Amino acid sequence: MRARPPSTRVDPAQLTVVTELVTADGSELPTLEVTVPRAHADLLDTTATPALPALVTAAVLRGEDLEVEGSVDVTAAQGATALAGIFAEWWDLDPIRVEVASTYEAPSGPGGVGLFFTRGVDSWSTLLDLLDEPAGDRVTHLLSVHHGLGEQRPVEAEIIDGHRAVADELELSLVVLSTNVRALLDPHRPWGDTSGPALVSTGLVAAAGLRRLVLAGAHPASVHTRTGADPDLLDAVGTGRTEVIFGNPRRDRDARLVHLLGTPRARQTLQVCWEGMTPGNCGRCLKCQQTMAGLLLAGDPHPTAGFDGRLDPGLVRGRALGAELDDMVRGLREDLPPEHEELRRAWADAWLTSHGDGPPVRWGTDDPPPMAGPSVATRVAAGLRAASGQADHPAPVPLGWRPGAAPLRPALADHHLIRARAADHAERIRPWAVVEPHIRDEARDGAQAGLALRCQDAFGPGPCYLPGILWAWEEPPVLDVATLAALLRTARTRLWWRADGDLEPIRLVETLEQGCLALQVMPPGPARDLAEALPPALAPLVVADDALPRLDLSPVATAALLGPALDHLLAGSADHDLIQAAHR
C-alpha cells in the first residue's frame, strides 16, 4: 500500500488534509481525509506524519507493506515499524515493512495539551485531572472527533454544542475534527481494536501547536487489552514534537464515576450513549444501563438523572457485553448492595453470556417479583454474601422444606419485628386474604380467583388482590409492596392455590413475616403427600382442597398454627442453611 504526499484543500470554513492511497496492485483506495476548522489553522500539520498510525493499521490489516512518499518525523517513523509489529503479533497476521521517503526531526518545545473529549466518564474524569495540573501541563484544547465528512446531522451538532459549552465555561479551546478514517479500518477490524491509532492520526493533524495529546483510556494503565486502548501502543504513535499519553492511569471505571460525582458540571453534562442517537442519553442501551448502575454503585442519589430511561435488569440480562464493556462491570457483578440483587444478577449473567458460559441455574432465578419484601434472589444472595463473601453460588438443591431441600428463612435482623407483628395476630379483623399481584400457579386460569370465592362463601368477606392484566404480567403491581404488606397485616391467614410441588417458599416466608398464617390449598393427593414430607410444624399449613370448607379460621385456631410455624421458620439460620446446601 502506497500513501502519496498529503495535500491540503482550502474551503471557506475549513481546511482538509487529504492523503491518497494506492494498493499494491495499483488500484485506488478511499482517500484518508481529516478536516480542521480554519479558526485553528495555526494547529495544522500538513506533513505525512499524522496519518502514519492509521496507515500502518490499515496496511497490517490488508497484509501489504506500507510505502509513505511524504516526509515523516523520525520518531514517528520508528514508532510505525514498532506499531506494525505489535498489531501483527496481536492479530496473528503476517509482518509488514514500513518505508518512508524521507524523515525530519521535529523540534520539541513548549506547546499546549490536547484531550480527546466526548463528555463520557473516562474523558470527564481525565479532564478533571488535567485541570488540576500545573500551568505547563494543564489542558488547553479539547478535541472532538466527528466520524464523517458530510454535513453533521442535527443530533451530532447538538452533541458538539454541549462540548462547546463545557469548553467555554472552562476557558478552553474546542477543536472539532472530522475524518473518514473508519471507512478505511472498519471493514477489517472492530472499532475497539483500531480506535487508538485512528484517533491519534486524526488528532495529530491539529497538533502542530501541541506538545501532548491525551487519550482518555477505558482502563487503568496496568490493564492490557490488546485493543486500540492498550498502553503498549503509546510509544509507537507519538512524534518528536507531540507525545501521546493515556489519562487516568490509576483509576478504574468505578473510581472514575466517583471522581466526576464531585463536580456537578461533569455529572450534569455526562454524555455516554452510543446507540440512542440523542443529544442526551437514551437510558436503554447497554452503555447507558452500565453507567446508571455504576453511578448507583458510586453513591449517586439520583443515578438515572440525565438519562431517558430507568435501571432495568431486563435490558441487561442475557446480553453479550462486547469488549468495551466487558472489563467495566466487575463492580456491578460483585458489589451492588443486596437491595439491588436483581440488577447485580443481571450484570453477572450478561458477563457470563459474553464469555460463552450460559447464566447458571441459581436460587430464585425464575421466581416472580416479590409481593412484599425482598425476592428469593435477594434473600439468597444476602445469606450467601454474609457467610461466604459471594452471592453467585449455583443452586444444587431446590428451595423448600422437603428432605434434601434448602429452607428459605427471614434475615436474622428481622426476627424481632416479625415476632412483634405476630403478637397482634388474634386481634386482626379479617379471617382470610388471597393476595396475588403476579401471575403464577394457575392465576391465569382463575384458580386463585376461584379460591377467593370459595373462601368468601365459607368464611365471609376478606381482602382479595389478583392480577388483572394478563398480558402485562411482568409489569409491577398497581399497589406497591408496602400496601400489599399492609393488606396481609389486616388478615389472620393468607391462602393460595398450588396444584403440586413443595410448600411455596417465597409466599410462606413473606406471609409469616407479616405475622399472618400461610395456608397452601392443594388437591387431596398432592396435599397428603406434601404434608407427610414436611416437618410437623409446617405440615398443617398444607390444606386439602376438599377440606377447605371445614377449616377453623378463628383467632384461637390460627394462632395455634402460627406459633409453631413461626418458631420453626425463625429457629434456623439462613446463612447456615444456604451455605450447607451450596457445598453439598
C-alpha positions as CSV (number, residue, x, y, z in Angstrom):
1,M,0.0,0.0,0.0
2,R,1.4,3.4,-1.0
3,A,0.5,6.7,0.6
4,R,1.1,9.7,-1.7
5,P,2.2,13.0,-0.2
6,P,-0.7,14.8,1.6
7,S,-2.3,17.8,0.0
8,T,-4.5,20.5,1.7
9,R,-7.9,21.5,0.4
10,V,-8.9,25.0,1.5
11,D,-12.6,25.8,1.9
12,P,-14.3,28.9,3.4
13,A,-14.8,27.4,6.8
14,Q,-12.3,24.5,7.0
15,L,-9.0,23.0,5.9
16,T,-8.8,19.4,4.8
17,V,-5.6,17.3,4.7
18,V,-6.0,14.6,2.0
19,T,-3.9,11.5,1.7
20,E,-4.4,9.4,-1.5
21,L,-3.8,5.7,-1.2
22,V,-3.0,3.1,-3.8
23,T,-2.9,-0.7,-3.2
24,A,-0.1,-3.0,-4.1
25,D,-1.8,-3.9,-7.4
26,G,-2.2,-0.3,-8.3
27,S,-5.9,0.1,-7.6
28,E,-7.0,3.1,-5.6
29,L,-8.4,3.1,-2.1
30,P,-10.6,5.8,-0.5
31,T,-8.6,8.8,0.3
32,L,-7.9,9.5,4.0
33,E,-9.2,12.9,4.9
34,V,-9.1,15.0,8.1
35,T,-10.8,18.3,8.3
36,V,-9.9,21.2,10.7
37,P,-11.8,24.4,11.2
38,R,-10.0,27.4,9.7
39,A,-10.1,29.1,13.1
40,H,-7.5,26.5,14.2
41,A,-5.2,26.8,11.1
42,D,-2.3,27.5,13.4
43,L,-2.5,23.9,14.7
44,L,-2.5,22.3,11.2
45,D,0.3,19.7,10.5
46,T,0.4,19.2,6.7
47,T,3.2,16.6,6.7
48,A,2.8,12.8,6.2
49,T,3.4,12.3,9.9
50,P,-0.1,12.5,11.3
51,A,-1.6,9.8,9.0
52,L,1.1,7.3,9.9
53,P,-0.6,5.4,12.8
54,A,-3.8,4.9,10.8
55,L,-2.0,3.9,7.6
56,V,0.1,1.3,9.4
57,T,-3.0,-0.2,11.0
58,A,-4.7,-0.4,7.6
59,A,-1.6,-1.9,5.9
60,V,-1.3,-4.6,8.5
61,L,-5.0,-5.5,8.2
62,R,-4.6,-5.6,4.4
63,G,-1.4,-7.7,4.6
64,E,0.5,-5.2,2.5
65,D,3.8,-3.4,3.0
66,L,3.4,0.4,3.5
67,E,5.3,2.9,1.4
68,V,4.9,6.6,2.5
69,E,6.0,9.1,-0.1
70,G,5.8,12.1,2.1
71,S,8.2,13.4,4.7
72,V,7.8,11.8,8.2
73,D,9.0,12.8,11.7
74,V,11.9,10.4,12.5
75,T,10.4,9.4,15.9
76,A,7.0,8.6,14.2
77,A,8.8,6.6,11.5
78,Q,10.5,4.4,14.2
79,G,7.2,4.0,16.0
80,A,5.4,3.0,12.8
81,T,7.6,-0.1,12.5
82,A,7.0,-1.0,16.1
83,L,3.3,-0.5,15.7
84,A,3.2,-2.8,12.7
85,G,5.0,-5.5,14.7
86,I,2.6,-5.1,17.7
87,F,-0.5,-5.5,15.6
88,A,0.9,-8.4,13.5
89,E,1.6,-10.3,16.8
90,W,-1.7,-9.4,18.4
91,W,-3.9,-10.3,15.4
92,D,-1.7,-13.2,14.2
93,L,-1.1,-11.6,10.9
94,D,2.0,-11.6,8.6
95,P,4.5,-8.8,9.5
96,I,4.8,-6.0,7.0
97,R,7.6,-3.5,6.2
98,V,7.2,0.3,6.6
99,E,9.2,2.5,4.3
100,V,9.2,6.3,4.3
101,A,10.6,8.5,1.5
102,S,12.3,10.9,4.0
103,T,12.4,11.8,7.6
104,Y,12.9,15.0,9.6
105,E,13.5,15.8,13.2
106,A,10.6,17.8,14.6
107,P,11.7,20.4,17.2
108,S,10.4,19.8,20.7
109,G,9.5,22.6,23.0
110,P,6.6,24.4,24.7
111,G,3.1,23.9,23.5
112,G,-0.4,23.1,24.6
113,V,-2.1,20.0,25.9
114,G,-5.0,18.5,23.9
115,L,-7.5,16.0,25.3
116,F,-9.9,13.9,23.2
117,F,-13.2,14.8,24.8
118,T,-16.6,13.2,24.5
119,R,-18.2,14.1,27.8
120,G,-18.1,10.4,28.7
121,V,-17.0,9.1,32.1
122,D,-13.4,8.5,31.0
123,S,-12.8,11.8,29.3
124,W,-14.6,13.8,32.0
125,S,-12.5,12.2,34.8
126,T,-9.3,12.8,32.7
127,L,-10.3,16.4,32.1
128,L,-10.7,17.0,35.8
129,D,-7.3,15.6,36.4
130,L,-5.7,17.8,33.7
131,L,-7.4,20.9,35.1
132,D,-5.5,20.3,38.4
133,E,-2.1,20.1,36.7
134,P,0.4,22.9,37.0
135,A,0.3,25.6,34.3
136,G,2.7,23.9,31.9
137,D,0.8,20.5,31.9
138,R,-2.7,21.9,32.2
139,V,-5.1,21.1,29.4
140,T,-5.5,23.8,26.8
141,H,-7.5,22.2,24.0
142,L,-10.5,19.8,23.8
143,L,-10.5,17.7,20.7
144,S,-13.9,16.4,19.4
145,V,-13.7,13.9,16.6
146,H,-16.6,13.6,14.2
147,H,-16.5,10.4,12.1
148,G,-17.9,11.5,8.8
149,L,-17.0,14.2,6.2
150,G,-20.5,15.2,5.2
151,E,-22.8,17.7,6.9
152,Q,-23.4,16.9,10.6
153,R,-26.8,15.5,11.5
154,P,-28.8,17.7,13.9
155,V,-28.1,15.3,16.8
156,E,-24.4,15.4,16.2
157,A,-24.4,19.2,16.1
158,E,-26.3,19.3,19.4
159,I,-23.7,17.0,21.0
160,I,-20.9,19.2,19.8
161,D,-22.7,22.2,21.1
162,G,-22.7,20.5,24.5
163,H,-18.9,20.0,24.2
164,R,-18.5,23.7,23.3
165,A,-20.5,24.9,26.3
166,V,-18.1,22.9,28.6
167,A,-15.0,24.3,26.8
168,D,-16.3,27.9,27.0
169,E,-17.1,27.6,30.7
170,L,-13.6,26.2,31.4
171,E,-12.0,28.8,29.0
172,L,-10.6,26.0,26.8
173,S,-10.4,25.9,23.0
174,L,-12.6,23.3,21.4
175,V,-11.3,21.8,18.1
176,V,-13.8,19.9,16.1
177,L,-12.2,17.4,13.7
178,S,-13.9,15.4,11.0
179,T,-12.4,12.3,9.4
180,N,-13.3,9.3,7.3
181,V,-10.6,7.1,8.9
182,R,-13.2,4.5,9.9
183,A,-14.1,3.8,6.3
184,L,-10.5,2.6,5.9
185,L,-10.4,0.5,9.0
186,D,-13.9,-0.7,9.9
187,P,-14.2,-3.2,7.1
188,H,-11.3,-5.2,8.5
189,R,-11.5,-4.9,12.3
190,P,-13.9,-3.8,15.1
191,W,-13.6,-0.2,16.0
192,G,-12.4,-1.0,19.5
193,D,-9.3,-2.7,18.1
194,T,-8.3,0.3,15.9
195,S,-9.7,3.3,17.8
196,G,-6.4,4.4,19.4
197,P,-4.3,4.8,16.2
198,A,-7.3,6.2,14.3
199,L,-7.9,8.9,16.9
200,V,-4.2,9.7,17.2
201,S,-3.8,10.1,13.4
202,T,-6.8,12.5,13.4
203,G,-5.6,14.5,16.4
204,L,-2.0,14.9,15.1
205,V,-3.4,16.8,12.1
206,A,-4.2,19.5,14.6
207,A,-1.3,19.1,16.9
208,A,1.3,21.4,15.4
209,G,1.0,23.6,18.4
210,L,0.6,20.8,21.0
211,R,3.3,19.1,22.8
212,R,1.0,16.4,24.3
213,L,-2.2,14.6,23.2
214,V,-4.1,12.8,25.9
215,L,-6.4,9.8,25.2
216,A,-9.0,9.1,27.9
217,G,-8.3,5.4,28.1
218,A,-11.0,3.0,29.1
219,H,-8.8,1.2,31.7
220,P,-6.0,1.9,34.1
221,A,-2.5,1.7,32.7
222,S,-2.0,-1.6,34.4
223,V,-4.7,-3.3,32.2
224,H,-3.5,-4.6,28.8
225,T,-6.4,-5.5,26.5
226,R,-4.6,-5.9,23.1
227,T,-7.1,-3.3,21.7
228,G,-6.8,0.2,20.4
229,A,-6.8,1.3,24.0
230,D,-3.8,-0.7,25.1
231,P,-1.0,1.3,26.8
232,D,1.6,-0.7,24.8
233,L,0.7,1.4,21.8
234,L,1.6,4.8,23.2
235,D,5.3,4.8,22.4
236,A,4.6,3.7,18.9
237,V,2.2,6.6,17.9
238,G,3.8,9.7,19.3
239,T,6.1,12.1,17.4
240,G,9.3,14.0,18.3
241,R,7.1,17.1,18.9
242,T,4.0,15.6,20.4
243,E,3.9,12.8,22.9
244,V,0.7,10.7,23.3
245,I,-0.4,9.5,26.7
246,F,-3.4,7.8,28.3
247,G,-5.1,9.9,31.0
248,N,-6.3,8.5,34.3
249,P,-3.6,5.8,34.6
250,R,-4.6,4.7,38.1
251,R,-8.4,4.8,38.2
252,D,-10.7,2.1,37.0
253,R,-14.2,2.7,35.8
254,D,-15.8,2.7,39.2
255,A,-13.3,5.2,40.6
256,R,-13.8,7.5,37.7
257,L,-17.5,7.6,38.3
258,V,-16.9,8.5,42.0
259,H,-14.4,11.2,40.7
260,L,-16.8,13.0,38.5
261,L,-19.6,13.0,41.0
262,G,-17.6,15.6,42.9
263,T,-18.1,18.0,40.1
264,P,-21.8,18.9,39.4
265,R,-21.0,20.3,35.9
266,A,-19.4,16.9,35.0
267,R,-22.4,15.0,36.3
268,Q,-24.9,17.3,34.6
269,T,-23.3,17.1,31.2
270,L,-22.4,13.4,31.1
271,Q,-22.8,12.0,27.6
272,V,-22.2,8.3,27.3
273,C,-24.9,7.0,24.9
274,W,-23.7,5.3,21.8
275,E,-26.9,3.8,20.3
276,G,-29.7,6.2,21.1
277,M,-28.7,8.9,18.6
278,T,-29.8,11.6,21.1
279,P,-28.0,14.7,22.4
280,G,-28.6,13.2,25.8
281,N,-28.6,9.6,26.9
282,C,-31.3,7.1,25.7
283,G,-31.2,5.2,29.0
284,R,-31.9,1.9,27.2
285,C,-28.7,0.8,25.5
286,L,-26.1,-1.3,27.5
287,K,-23.7,1.7,27.8
288,C,-26.5,3.8,29.4
289,Q,-27.6,0.9,31.7
290,Q,-24.0,0.3,32.7
291,T,-23.3,3.9,33.5
292,M,-26.5,4.3,35.6
293,A,-25.7,1.2,37.5
294,G,-22.2,2.5,38.0
295,L,-23.5,5.8,39.3
296,L,-25.7,3.9,41.7
297,L,-22.7,2.0,43.0
298,A,-20.7,5.2,43.2
299,G,-23.2,6.7,45.6
300,D,-25.2,9.0,43.2
301,P,-28.6,9.6,44.9
302,H,-30.2,10.1,41.5
303,P,-28.3,7.7,39.2
304,T,-30.9,8.0,36.4
305,A,-30.8,11.8,36.2
306,G,-29.8,12.8,32.7
307,F,-31.0,9.5,31.2
308,D,-34.2,8.9,29.3
309,G,-34.8,5.6,31.0
310,R,-34.6,3.7,34.2
311,L,-32.4,1.0,35.6
312,D,-33.9,-2.1,34.1
313,P,-32.4,-5.6,34.7
314,G,-34.4,-6.9,31.8
315,L,-32.4,-4.8,29.3
316,V,-29.2,-6.3,30.6
317,R,-29.9,-9.9,31.3
318,G,-28.6,-12.4,28.7
319,R,-27.0,-9.7,26.6
320,A,-23.4,-10.1,25.4
321,L,-21.4,-7.1,26.7
322,G,-18.8,-6.8,24.0
323,A,-15.1,-5.9,24.5
324,E,-15.6,-2.3,25.6
325,L,-18.0,-3.1,28.5
326,D,-16.7,-6.5,29.4
327,D,-14.0,-5.3,31.8
328,M,-16.0,-2.4,33.2
329,V,-18.7,-4.3,35.0
330,R,-16.7,-6.1,37.8
331,G,-18.1,-3.8,40.5
332,L,-21.7,-4.3,39.1
333,R,-21.2,-8.1,39.2
334,E,-19.8,-8.2,42.7
335,D,-20.5,-5.1,44.7
336,L,-24.1,-3.8,44.1
337,P,-25.8,-4.0,47.5
338,P,-28.5,-6.6,48.3
339,E,-31.4,-4.3,47.7
340,H,-30.3,-4.3,44.0
341,E,-29.7,-8.0,43.8
342,E,-31.8,-8.4,40.6
343,L,-29.7,-5.8,38.9
344,R,-26.4,-7.3,40.2
345,R,-27.5,-10.7,39.0
346,A,-28.5,-9.4,35.5
347,W,-25.0,-7.9,35.1
348,A,-23.4,-11.1,36.3
349,D,-25.4,-13.1,33.8
350,A,-24.6,-10.8,31.0
351,W,-20.9,-11.1,31.8
352,L,-21.2,-14.9,31.8
353,T,-23.1,-14.8,28.5
354,S,-20.4,-12.6,26.9
355,H,-17.8,-15.3,27.9
356,G,-19.7,-18.1,26.3
357,D,-21.0,-19.6,29.5
358,G,-24.7,-19.6,29.9
359,P,-26.1,-17.9,33.1
360,P,-26.0,-20.5,35.9
361,V,-29.1,-22.0,37.4
362,R,-29.3,-20.3,40.8
363,W,-31.8,-20.0,43.6
364,G,-34.6,-17.6,42.7
365,T,-33.7,-17.3,39.0
366,D,-37.2,-18.0,37.8
367,D,-39.1,-16.6,40.8
368,P,-41.5,-13.8,40.0
369,P,-41.1,-10.4,41.6
370,P,-41.9,-10.4,45.4
371,M,-45.3,-9.4,46.7
372,A,-43.7,-7.8,49.8
373,G,-40.2,-7.8,51.0
374,P,-37.1,-9.0,49.2
375,S,-37.2,-11.5,46.4
376,V,-35.8,-15.0,46.6
377,A,-32.8,-13.9,44.7
378,T,-32.1,-11.1,47.1
379,R,-32.7,-13.2,50.2
380,V,-30.4,-16.0,49.0
381,A,-27.7,-13.6,47.8
382,A,-27.7,-11.7,51.1
383,G,-27.3,-15.0,53.0
384,L,-24.5,-16.3,50.9
385,R,-22.7,-13.0,50.8
386,A,-22.9,-12.8,54.6
387,A,-21.5,-16.2,55.1
388,S,-19.0,-16.6,52.2
389,G,-18.5,-13.1,50.7
390,Q,-20.0,-14.4,47.4
391,A,-23.5,-14.2,46.0
392,D,-23.2,-16.4,43.0
393,H,-23.3,-19.9,44.3
394,P,-25.3,-22.2,41.9
395,A,-28.4,-23.9,43.2
396,P,-27.5,-27.5,43.8
397,V,-30.8,-28.2,45.5
398,P,-34.3,-26.6,45.4
399,L,-35.6,-24.2,47.9
400,G,-38.2,-25.7,50.2
401,W,-38.8,-27.8,53.3
402,R,-38.9,-31.4,52.0
403,P,-35.9,-33.6,52.8
404,G,-33.0,-32.6,50.6
405,A,-34.2,-29.0,50.0
406,A,-32.7,-25.8,51.4
407,P,-35.2,-23.8,53.5
408,L,-35.7,-20.1,52.9
409,R,-35.7,-18.1,56.1
410,P,-36.1,-14.4,57.1
411,A,-33.0,-12.4,57.8
412,L,-31.8,-12.6,61.4
413,A,-32.1,-8.8,61.8
414,D,-35.8,-9.0,61.1
415,H,-36.7,-11.6,63.7
416,H,-37.7,-9.2,66.4
417,L,-40.0,-7.2,64.0
418,I,-41.7,-10.4,62.8
419,R,-42.4,-11.5,66.4
420,A,-43.9,-8.2,67.1
421,R,-46.2,-8.4,64.1
422,A,-47.3,-11.9,65.1
423,A,-48.2,-10.7,68.6
424,D,-51.4,-8.9,67.4
425,H,-52.5,-11.9,65.2
426,A,-55.6,-12.7,67.3
427,E,-56.9,-9.1,67.1
428,R,-57.0,-8.9,63.3
429,I,-60.4,-8.3,61.9
430,R,-60.3,-10.4,58.7
431,P,-60.1,-14.2,58.9
432,W,-58.6,-14.7,55.4
433,A,-56.9,-12.9,52.4
434,V,-56.0,-14.0,48.9
435,V,-53.3,-11.6,47.7
436,E,-51.6,-12.5,44.4
437,P,-50.2,-9.5,42.4
438,H,-48.3,-11.7,40.0
439,I,-49.5,-14.4,37.6
440,R,-48.2,-17.7,38.9
441,D,-49.6,-21.1,39.9
442,E,-52.6,-21.1,37.6
443,A,-53.6,-17.5,38.3
444,R,-54.1,-17.1,34.6
445,D,-56.7,-19.9,34.7
446,G,-58.6,-18.4,37.5
447,A,-57.6,-20.9,40.2
448,Q,-56.7,-18.1,42.7
449,A,-59.9,-16.2,42.0
450,G,-61.9,-19.4,42.5
451,L,-60.2,-20.0,45.8
452,A,-61.1,-16.4,46.9
453,L,-64.8,-17.0,46.0
454,R,-64.8,-20.3,48.0
455,C,-63.2,-18.5,51.0
456,Q,-65.9,-15.8,50.9
457,D,-68.6,-18.5,50.8
458,A,-67.1,-20.4,53.7
459,F,-65.7,-17.6,56.0
460,G,-67.3,-14.3,55.0
461,P,-65.6,-11.2,53.4
462,G,-61.9,-10.9,53.2
463,P,-59.3,-8.8,51.2
464,C,-58.6,-10.1,47.7
465,Y,-56.0,-8.7,45.2
466,L,-55.3,-10.5,42.0
467,P,-53.6,-9.7,38.7
468,G,-55.9,-8.2,36.2
469,I,-53.9,-7.5,33.0
470,L,-52.8,-11.0,31.9
471,W,-50.6,-9.8,29.0
472,A,-48.6,-7.4,31.2
473,W,-47.6,-9.8,33.9
474,E,-44.1,-8.5,34.0
475,E,-45.2,-5.1,35.0
476,P,-45.1,-4.1,38.7
477,P,-48.4,-4.5,40.6
478,V,-50.7,-1.5,40.8
479,L,-50.4,-1.5,44.6
480,D,-46.9,-1.0,45.9
481,V,-45.3,-3.6,48.2
482,A,-45.9,-1.5,51.4
483,T,-49.7,-1.6,50.7
484,L,-49.7,-5.3,49.9
485,A,-47.9,-6.0,53.1
486,A,-50.4,-3.8,55.0
487,L,-53.2,-6.0,53.5
488,L,-51.6,-9.1,55.0
489,R,-51.4,-7.4,58.4
490,T,-55.2,-7.0,58.4
491,A,-55.8,-10.8,58.0
492,R,-55.2,-13.8,60.2
493,T,-54.5,-16.1,57.2
494,R,-53.3,-15.9,53.6
495,L,-54.4,-18.7,51.3
496,W,-53.2,-19.6,47.8
497,W,-53.7,-22.5,45.4
498,R,-50.9,-24.7,44.2
499,A,-51.6,-27.9,42.2
500,D,-48.3,-29.6,43.2
501,G,-44.8,-29.1,44.4
502,D,-43.3,-28.0,47.7
503,L,-44.7,-25.5,50.2
504,E,-44.1,-22.4,48.1
505,P,-41.0,-20.7,49.7
506,I,-41.5,-17.0,48.9
507,R,-45.2,-17.0,49.7
508,L,-44.6,-18.8,53.0
509,V,-41.8,-16.5,54.2
510,E,-43.3,-13.2,53.1
511,T,-46.6,-14.2,54.7
512,L,-45.2,-15.2,58.1
513,E,-43.0,-12.1,58.0
514,Q,-46.3,-10.1,58.3
515,G,-47.5,-12.1,61.3
516,C,-50.1,-13.8,59.0
517,L,-50.7,-17.6,58.9
518,A,-49.8,-19.1,55.5
519,L,-52.1,-21.9,54.1
520,Q,-51.4,-23.6,50.8
521,V,-54.5,-25.3,49.3
522,M,-53.9,-28.3,47.0
523,P,-55.7,-31.3,45.5
524,P,-56.1,-34.0,48.1
525,G,-53.4,-36.4,46.8
526,P,-50.6,-33.9,46.5
527,A,-51.7,-32.2,49.8
528,R,-51.4,-35.5,51.6
529,D,-48.0,-36.4,50.1
530,L,-46.5,-33.0,50.8
531,A,-47.8,-32.9,54.4
532,E,-46.2,-36.2,55.1
533,A,-42.9,-34.9,53.9
534,L,-42.8,-31.7,55.8
535,P,-41.6,-31.0,59.4
536,P,-44.5,-31.3,61.9
537,A,-44.7,-27.6,62.5
538,L,-45.2,-26.9,58.8
539,A,-47.4,-29.9,57.8
540,P,-50.7,-28.2,59.0
541,L,-50.0,-25.3,56.6
542,V,-51.0,-27.6,53.7
543,V,-54.8,-27.9,53.2
544,A,-56.5,-30.4,51.0
545,D,-59.0,-28.8,48.6
546,D,-61.9,-30.8,49.9
547,A,-61.2,-29.9,53.5
548,L,-61.3,-26.1,52.8
549,P,-65.0,-25.6,54.0
550,R,-64.2,-27.3,57.3
551,L,-61.2,-25.1,58.2
552,D,-61.3,-23.3,61.5
553,L,-60.1,-19.8,61.0
554,S,-61.0,-18.5,64.4
555,P,-58.3,-16.4,66.2
556,V,-57.5,-19.2,68.6
557,A,-57.2,-21.8,65.9
558,T,-55.0,-19.8,63.5
559,A,-52.8,-18.6,66.4
560,A,-52.2,-22.2,67.4
561,L,-50.9,-23.0,64.0
562,L,-48.9,-19.7,63.5
563,G,-46.8,-20.1,66.7
564,P,-45.1,-23.4,65.8
565,A,-44.7,-22.5,62.2
566,L,-43.1,-19.2,63.1
567,D,-40.8,-20.9,65.7
568,H,-39.7,-23.4,63.0
569,L,-39.0,-20.7,60.4
570,L,-37.0,-18.5,62.8
571,A,-35.1,-21.2,64.5
572,G,-32.6,-21.8,61.8
573,S,-30.0,-19.5,60.2
574,A,-30.5,-18.6,56.5
575,D,-26.7,-18.2,56.2
576,H,-26.0,-21.7,57.6
577,D,-28.8,-23.4,55.6
578,L,-27.8,-21.9,52.3
579,I,-24.1,-22.4,52.6
580,Q,-24.6,-26.0,53.7
581,A,-26.8,-26.6,50.6
582,A,-24.3,-24.9,48.3
583,H,-21.5,-27.2,49.4
584,R,-23.3,-30.5,49.4
